[in-house]
Amino acid sequence: MGQCRSKKQDFASLCL
């Protein structure tokens, strides 16, 4: 799971 996408508030959950 290396999807560091700074979209909105997803980056905080995806960029973990």
C-alpha positions in Angstrom: 0.0 0.0 0.0 2.3 2.8 -1.2 -0.2 5.2 -2.6 0.8 8.6 -1.2 -1.8 10.7 -2.9 -2.4 14.1 -1.4 -6.0 14.6 -2.5 -8.0 15.9 0.4 -8.3 14.0 3.7 -7.4 10.7 2.0 -3.7 11.3 2.0 -3.8 11.1 5.8 -5.3 7.6 5.6 -3.6 6.4 2.4 -0.2 8.0 3.2 0.1 5.9 6.4 
